[in-house]
Amino acid sequence: MTVIHLTSFVEAPIERVFDLSRSIDLHKIACRDTEETAIAGTCSGLIGIEETVTWEAKHIFKKRQFTAQITALESPIFFEDKMLRGDFKSFRHEHHFKSVKNGCLIIDQIYFESPYGILGKIFNRFFLKKYMEKLLLKRNLVIKEYAESAKWQFVLR
C-alpha cells in the first residue's frame, strides 16, 4: 500500500478551510488542468456524510471516472472519502484539520493500491505517487488562495 502524507498551512479559520475542502465547486476550479467535472452524485456545493460524487477527468492520457463516498465526517476537524469505483485497486483519503495560531493545518493522508500486479507497483514507484502528490499539492494551494482572500465568499454561499 502506498501512503502520501502532506501538511499545508492556511492562514484562515478552520471552519472555512474545512468547508472549502469539501466544496465540489472549488475542486473543479483546482482541477481545471485535468478537465475534472462532477458527473453524478453531489455535483455542486458541499459534499456531506455518506454522499457520493463521480468525477470524470483526463489523467495519464485517458478520460477516467472515479466515484468516491464520504464515509466519515466530524466538522470541522476530519472527513474521509473512499473510492467506490475507479482505476485503483483501493483508495482512501483522510482529510484532517487542526486549528493553530493564525490559521489551520490541512493534513492529508492518502492510502492507495495500484492495480496490475508488479507492473502497477513499478508504475506507482516511478510515476503515480509523484503524480498524485502534485495534484494534491495544487489542490491545497487553491484552497489556501481562496481561504486567505475574499474569493472564498464566491464558493461558500
N, C-alpha and C positions, 0 to 999 in steps of 0.2 A: 504494500500500500504506500502510495506517495502522499506526503504531507507538505502543505505550503502554509507557512506562518508569516503573517505580515502585520505590522503595527504602524498606524498612522495617527498623527496628532492633528486635531481640528480645533481651531480657536472659536468655538461656538457651544451653545448649551447642548447637553447630552440628548435631550428630547428632540431637538431639531435634527441632530445628526442621525439619531435612530430612525426618525421618520423619513429623512432623505434616503437612507439606506434601504428602506422598504418601498420606496417610490418606483413604480413601474415606469412612470414618465421620465424620471431622472436617469434610470437605467438605459432607456432608449437614447437619451442625449449622450450619455457616457460611451455608448457602444455604436455610435454612428459609423465608425470606420468599418465595422463588420456588418453594417446594414441590419442590425438586430431590431426585430419587431416582435411584439406580443401578438400571437395569432389565436390563442384560445385561453380560456380561464379568465383570470383577472388581468385585463388588458390595459388598465389605466388606474391612477390613484394609488393608494397604499394597499399592499397585499397583507392579509392577516392570517391568523392561525387556521390551519387545515385548508386554506385556499391554494389553488394551483395556478400556474402560468406556463404556457407553452411558448417558447421563444423560437424564432426562425432567424438564422443568421448565416453569413458566409464565413466559414472558418476552414483554414487549411485547404483552399482551392475548391470547396464544395459547400453548397447550401445544406445546412443541417437543422434538425429540430431537437429541442431539449425541453422536457417537461419536468418541472420541479414543484414540490409541495412544501409549504411552511409546516413543519412538524412540531415545532416548539416556539413559544414566544413569551417573553417576560419583559414587558415595557418598563423602562427604556434601556434595559441592560443586555438583552440577549434575544436573538432568534436564530433558528436553524432551518435550512432548506435541504431537501434530499431529492435526488433525481428519481423520477418515476419511469421515464423513458428517455433514451438518448444514446450517444455513442460510447459512453464509458461503461465499464463493467459495473462500477459503483461510483457514486459521487455524493459527498455530504459537505455542506458549508456551514460552519458555525460563525456567527457574527456576534462578537462581544463588544460592549461599550462600557467605558469606565470614565466617570467624571473625575477630572483632575483640575488643578489650579489653572485658571484661564481657558478652560475648554474641556475637551474629551478625547479619549483614545478610542480608536477603532482597532479591534484586534480580530483579524480574520484567520480562521483555521480551516483549511480545505483538505479533505481526505478523499483521494480517488484512486481507482484502479483502472489501468488501461486494458482494453480488450486485446485479443490476438496473440496471447501467449508471449513467447520470447521475443517476437518481433515488436509487439506492443511495448514490452519493457525496454527494449533498445530505443525505440522511437521516443518513449517517455523520457528516458535518461538524457538523450541528446537534443531533444526539441520541446516536447509537450509541456514539461514542468516550467521551463523558462517562458514559454508562450502564455501559459496560464497566469504566471506571476506578473507578466507585463500587462495583461488585461485587467487584473485585479488592482494593480498599482494605478493604472489610468482611471479606473472607476473611482477609486478613493480620492484621486486628485480632483475629479469633477465634483464629488461630494464636498470636499474641502472648499473648492471655489464657490459653490452655491451657498454652503453653510456660513461662510465667512463674509458674504456680501448680501445685498438685498435680493439677489437672484432667487433665494430660497422661497420667497413670497410668491413667485410665479409658478412654483412647482407644488407647494403645500398650501393650497387654497382652502 
